[in-house]
Amino acid sequence: MLKYIARRLALLAVVVIGVTLMTFTLMHLAPGDPAEMIAITRYGLENLTREDIEQIRAPWLELKGIHLTTSRVEE
């Protein structure tokens, strides 16, 4: 019985690591800028300015280790 539990726990660790890696990869490869998506939701596409996007992005950049990646080159 102890051998069975140990095997199941080992498989649980493999599954958790696998799901974590897959989720990270999919989120990193997804197109778009999260700050831009939030700004569009808040202000609407027609009222959106670059300053609005930067205002939303600023608090995230202040947190160490958390960066919002963009799929576009900054103009």
Long-range contacts (C-beta under 8 A, 24 or more apart in sequence): 28-69, 31-71, 32-71, 33-68, 33-69, 33-70, 33-71, 33-72, 34-68, 35-60, 35-68, 36-70
